[in-house]
Amino acid sequence: MTQDNDLMSAREGLPTGETVKLTPEQEGARNKRNIVIAWSLVGFMVAVFAITVVRLGQTAAAGAGA
């Protein structure tokens, strides 16, 4: 076989039909982690928006006085 065929025959990324059943504790931990990630993303977006508004306000104030 050539190297290209070896790469194509790898099972990585192919569906196997196997599933993982999480325990209720694991599901709860996953949900809490997802909530923390979501709130962190929202906080980051608010911070970027606030910084942008402040910087635009400073630029407009500097330009209006000139």
N, C-alpha and C positions, 0 to 999 in steps of 0.2 A: 504494500500500500504506500501511497505517497503521503507526504505530510499533510496535504490539504484534506485528504480523505480521513486521516486520523482525527483531525480537528472537527470534521463534520459528524463523526460517529460518536463523539462525546455525548454523554447523557445529560450534561448540564443544561438547564433551561427547558428540558422536555417534561411535560406533565406526566406524573406517575400514578395519579389517582389516590395517593396517600394523603391522609388528613391527620391533623393533630387535635385531640380533644383536650381543651384547657379545663383545669379545675376552677371552681367558682372563685377561689382566692386569686388565681392567675388572671381570670377575666376582670376581677375588681381592680387588680394592680394595673392591668392594661388600660382600663377605663380612666383611672386616676392619672396615669402617665399621659394619656391622650389629652385630658383636660388641661394639665399643666403645660403641655406643648402648645395647645390652642391659645391659652391665655398669654403665654410668652410671645407668641406670634402677634397677637392683638396688641400687646404692650409695645412691641418693637414698631409696629405700624403706627401707633399713636405717637411714639417718640419721634419717628422720622417725619411725620406730618407736622408735629409741633415745631421741630427744629426748622423745617422748611418754611413754615409760616413766619417764624421769628426772623429768619435770615432774609426772606423777601420783604418783610416789614422794614428791616434795617436798610436794605438796599433802596427801597422806595423813599424812605425818610432822607437818606443821604442824597438821592437824586433830586428830590423836591427842593432842598435847600440851595442847590447850586444854581 
